[in-house]
Amino acid sequence: MNILIRPTEYKDAEGLTHLYSQPKAQRETLQLPFPSITMWQERLKNMPVGVYSFVAELDGKIVGNIGLEHSQRPRTAHCATFGLGVHDDFHGMGIGSRLIETVLELTDNWLNVQRVQIEVNADNKAAIALYTKYGFEIEGEALCSVLRDGEFISTYYMARLKDQL
């Protein structure tokens, strides 16, 4: 399988709309149902400083996305966070791993980031296992922190510290 990881482009708005319209992608990310192409076009057109976005493409189809936000605040400039989504039909194929490896290469070797932190739904065992594989550890739990399908669920705070690898 030849998965291409590349920077996100404006033309990817339609593919991202489709990706985040998938039931599992919506369930496990903070995206809302019924995303519009216009919303994605605006996001891609107005990317803030310090935000890096990549897509995973397979046979011309967007099958994954990761967005890294490198803090621009002086006292937290050593920190970054990311959000990740994989198309429902392409789980378990290494796409999430490839996307995470892409942003960790950027944080570790180019941005001088020492701490990468993420939030993950506490019941998303596959994502937790994936993040753990890359050195992320659970640091805490936020109870009833996210509304999903009409119910409040908890999230874990996970982080990876570069100098502890």
TACOR-V366607 format. One record per backbone hydrogen bond with DSSP energy under -1.0 kcal/mol. CO is the residue of the C=O (numbers start at 1). NH is the residue of the N-H. If there is no record, write none. Layout:
co=CO nh=NH
co=CO nh=NH
This chain:
co=4 nh=57
co=6 nh=55
co=9 nh=12
co=10 nh=13
co=12 nh=16
co=13 nh=17
co=14 nh=18
co=15 nh=19
co=16 nh=20
co=18 nh=21
co=19 nh=22
co=22 nh=26
co=23 nh=27
co=24 nh=28
co=36 nh=40
co=37 nh=41
co=38 nh=42
co=39 nh=43
co=40 nh=44
co=41 nh=45
co=42 nh=46
co=48 nh=51
co=50 nh=70
co=52 nh=68
co=53 nh=8
co=54 nh=66
co=55 nh=6
co=56 nh=63
co=56 nh=64
co=57 nh=4
co=58 nh=61
co=61 nh=58
co=63 nh=87
co=64 nh=56
co=65 nh=85
co=66 nh=54
co=67 nh=83
co=68 nh=52
co=69 nh=81
co=73 nh=76
co=76 nh=79
co=78 nh=114
co=78 nh=115
co=79 nh=71
co=80 nh=117
co=81 nh=69
co=83 nh=67
co=85 nh=65
co=87 nh=90
co=94 nh=98
co=95 nh=99
co=96 nh=100
co=97 nh=101
co=98 nh=102
co=99 nh=103
co=100 nh=104
co=101 nh=105
co=102 nh=106
co=103 nh=107
co=104 nh=108
co=105 nh=109
co=106 nh=110
co=106 nh=111
co=107 nh=113
co=114 nh=162
co=115 nh=80
co=116 nh=160
co=118 nh=158
co=120 nh=156
co=121 nh=124
co=123 nh=125
co=124 nh=128
co=125 nh=129
co=126 nh=130
co=127 nh=131
co=128 nh=132
co=129 nh=133
co=131 nh=136
co=132 nh=135
co=137 nh=159
co=140 nh=157
co=142 nh=155
co=146 nh=153
co=148 nh=151
co=151 nh=148
co=153 nh=145
co=153 nh=146
co=154 nh=122
co=155 nh=142
co=156 nh=120
co=157 nh=139
co=157 nh=140
co=158 nh=118
co=159 nh=137
co=160 nh=116
co=161 nh=164
co=162 nh=165
